[in-house]
Amino acid sequence: MSSNGSHVNGNGSDAVGVSFESFSETFSQVPQAVTVVTTKNGDDSAHGTTVSAFCSLSVDPPLLLVALDRSSDLLKLLRSTMRFGVNLLSGDQAEVGLTCAKKGADKFQAVSWTDEHGLPRIDGAAAWPECEVQELLPGGDHVIVVGLVTACETEEAEPLVYHRRRFLQLT
């Protein structure tokens, strides 16, 4: 770490970035939709994780992206299934967001979901894009998953938002 709290880029270049603390504090100010990205395990059970790095990428073709930690169990499954769903949580689903943010294979026992075209869809979610993996791209300590949206639906519910390290409901 340099004297100004910055780090040398991990890929060996001379590019310098800010400290983890500075980066984290700055981006806590950016409101994020709370999503749970889901797929199925080999035994047909649901698996998923709470993801804040999610956005639309392209309209033609319809693409979105999510970023998953390189060590994510979900990422390992996506490499096999090549399909996933994005559950945009509704304002009253903070507990679902917290549950799915934890590690463990049994977290979906506490989450109400249905099978939607072979993917776990969380009941009551505000929106549901269904995707096929198009690309897996390096993104630092994460992998950027680019998905082709093959189906999507929305509900009347307002989405859950994460801002300043807490969940908020839009009114």
C-alpha positions as CSV (number, residue, x, y, z in Angstrom):
1,M,0.0,0.0,0.0
2,S,1.3,3.5,-0.8
3,S,1.4,6.4,1.6
4,N,-1.8,7.8,0.2
5,G,-3.7,4.6,1.1
6,S,-3.8,3.3,-2.5
7,H,-2.8,-0.1,-3.8
8,V,-0.9,-1.3,-6.8
9,N,-3.1,-3.1,-9.3
10,G,-3.0,-6.9,-8.7
11,N,-2.3,-7.7,-12.3
12,G,1.3,-6.4,-12.1
13,S,0.7,-3.1,-13.8
14,D,1.6,0.3,-12.3
15,A,-2.1,1.3,-12.1
16,V,-2.9,2.5,-8.6
17,G,-6.3,2.3,-7.0
18,V,-7.8,3.6,-3.8
19,S,-8.0,1.7,-0.5
20,F,-10.7,-0.8,0.1
21,E,-12.1,1.4,2.8
22,S,-12.3,4.4,0.6
23,F,-13.8,2.4,-2.3
24,S,-16.3,0.7,-0.1
25,E,-17.5,3.9,1.6
26,T,-17.9,5.8,-1.7
27,F,-20.0,3.0,-3.3
28,S,-22.2,2.6,-0.2
29,Q,-23.6,5.9,-1.3
30,V,-24.9,4.4,-4.6
31,P,-28.4,2.9,-4.3
32,Q,-28.5,-0.7,-5.6
33,A,-31.4,-3.0,-6.4
34,V,-31.4,-6.1,-4.3
35,T,-31.4,-9.2,-6.4
36,V,-31.1,-12.9,-5.7
37,V,-29.6,-14.8,-8.7
38,T,-30.8,-18.4,-8.8
39,T,-30.2,-21.7,-10.6
40,K,-30.7,-25.3,-9.8
41,N,-28.2,-27.8,-8.2
42,G,-27.6,-31.2,-9.8
43,D,-30.2,-32.7,-7.4
44,D,-32.8,-30.2,-8.7
45,S,-32.8,-28.1,-5.6
46,A,-32.7,-24.3,-5.6
47,H,-29.5,-22.4,-5.1
48,G,-28.9,-18.7,-5.2
49,T,-27.2,-15.7,-3.7
50,T,-27.9,-12.1,-3.0
51,V,-26.2,-9.9,-5.6
52,S,-26.0,-6.1,-5.7
53,A,-23.9,-5.8,-8.9
54,F,-26.7,-6.2,-11.4
55,C,-27.7,-4.0,-14.4
56,S,-29.1,-4.0,-17.9
57,L,-26.4,-4.1,-20.6
58,S,-28.1,-4.0,-24.0
59,V,-31.6,-3.9,-25.5
60,D,-30.6,-5.5,-28.9
61,P,-29.9,-8.2,-28.0
62,P,-31.5,-8.1,-24.5
63,L,-28.5,-8.6,-22.2
64,L,-28.0,-8.0,-18.5
65,L,-25.0,-8.6,-16.3
66,V,-24.4,-9.7,-12.7
67,A,-21.0,-10.0,-11.0
68,L,-20.2,-13.0,-8.8
69,D,-17.3,-13.6,-6.5
70,R,-14.7,-15.9,-8.1
71,S,-15.2,-18.4,-5.2
72,S,-19.0,-18.3,-5.4
73,D,-20.8,-21.7,-5.3
74,L,-23.4,-20.1,-7.6
75,L,-20.7,-19.3,-10.2
76,K,-19.6,-23.0,-10.2
77,L,-23.2,-24.1,-10.8
78,L,-23.7,-21.5,-13.6
79,R,-20.6,-22.8,-15.4
80,S,-22.5,-26.1,-15.6
81,T,-26.2,-25.1,-16.0
82,M,-25.5,-22.0,-18.2
83,R,-29.0,-20.7,-17.1
84,F,-30.1,-18.4,-14.2
85,G,-32.9,-16.3,-13.0
86,V,-32.7,-12.8,-11.4
87,N,-35.2,-12.2,-8.6
88,L,-35.5,-8.4,-8.1
89,L,-36.7,-8.5,-4.5
90,S,-39.8,-6.4,-3.4
91,G,-39.7,-3.9,-0.6
92,D,-41.0,-6.4,2.0
93,Q,-38.3,-9.1,1.2
94,A,-35.4,-7.8,3.2
95,E,-35.3,-11.1,5.2
96,V,-35.0,-13.0,1.9
97,G,-32.1,-10.8,0.9
98,L,-30.3,-11.4,4.2
99,T,-31.0,-15.2,4.1
100,C,-29.6,-15.5,0.6
101,A,-26.5,-13.5,1.4
102,K,-25.3,-16.2,3.7
103,K,-23.3,-19.2,2.7
104,G,-24.8,-22.6,2.8
105,A,-26.7,-25.1,0.7
106,D,-29.8,-25.1,2.8
107,K,-30.7,-21.4,2.8
108,F,-33.6,-21.9,0.3
109,Q,-35.4,-24.0,2.8
110,A,-36.5,-20.7,4.4
111,V,-37.4,-19.1,1.1
112,S,-40.7,-19.5,-0.7
113,W,-40.1,-20.2,-4.4
114,T,-41.6,-21.9,-7.4
115,D,-40.1,-23.6,-10.5
116,E,-40.2,-21.3,-13.5
117,H,-39.0,-23.1,-16.7
118,G,-36.6,-25.1,-14.6
119,L,-35.3,-22.2,-12.5
120,P,-36.0,-21.1,-8.9
121,R,-38.3,-18.0,-8.9
122,I,-38.7,-16.4,-5.5
123,D,-42.4,-15.8,-4.7
124,G,-43.4,-12.1,-4.5
125,A,-40.3,-10.7,-6.3
126,A,-40.9,-7.4,-8.0
127,A,-39.4,-8.6,-11.3
128,W,-38.0,-11.8,-12.9
129,P,-35.6,-11.9,-15.9
130,E,-34.7,-15.5,-17.0
131,C,-31.3,-15.8,-18.7
132,E,-28.9,-17.9,-20.6
133,V,-25.2,-17.3,-19.9
134,Q,-23.6,-15.7,-22.9
135,E,-20.2,-14.8,-21.5
136,L,-18.1,-15.1,-18.4
137,L,-15.6,-12.2,-18.2
138,P,-12.9,-11.4,-15.7
139,G,-13.7,-8.6,-13.3
140,G,-11.0,-8.4,-10.6
141,D,-12.0,-10.6,-7.6
142,H,-15.4,-11.2,-9.4
143,V,-16.6,-12.8,-12.7
144,I,-19.0,-10.8,-14.8
145,V,-21.8,-13.0,-16.0
146,V,-23.5,-11.7,-19.2
147,G,-26.9,-13.2,-19.6
148,L,-29.3,-13.2,-22.6
149,V,-32.8,-12.4,-21.3
150,T,-35.1,-15.2,-22.6
151,A,-38.2,-14.3,-20.6
152,C,-39.1,-11.6,-18.1
153,E,-42.1,-10.5,-16.0
154,T,-42.8,-7.7,-13.6
155,E,-45.2,-7.3,-10.6
156,E,-46.7,-4.2,-9.1
157,A,-44.5,-4.4,-6.0
158,E,-41.9,-1.7,-5.4
159,P,-38.3,-3.0,-5.3
160,L,-36.0,-3.4,-2.3
161,V,-33.0,-1.1,-2.4
162,Y,-29.6,-1.3,-0.6
163,H,-28.1,2.1,0.3
164,R,-25.6,3.2,3.0
165,R,-25.4,-0.4,4.2
166,R,-29.1,-0.9,4.9
167,F,-32.2,-2.1,3.0
168,L,-34.8,0.5,2.1
169,Q,-38.2,0.4,0.6
170,L,-39.2,2.8,-2.1
171,T,-42.4,4.7,-1.5
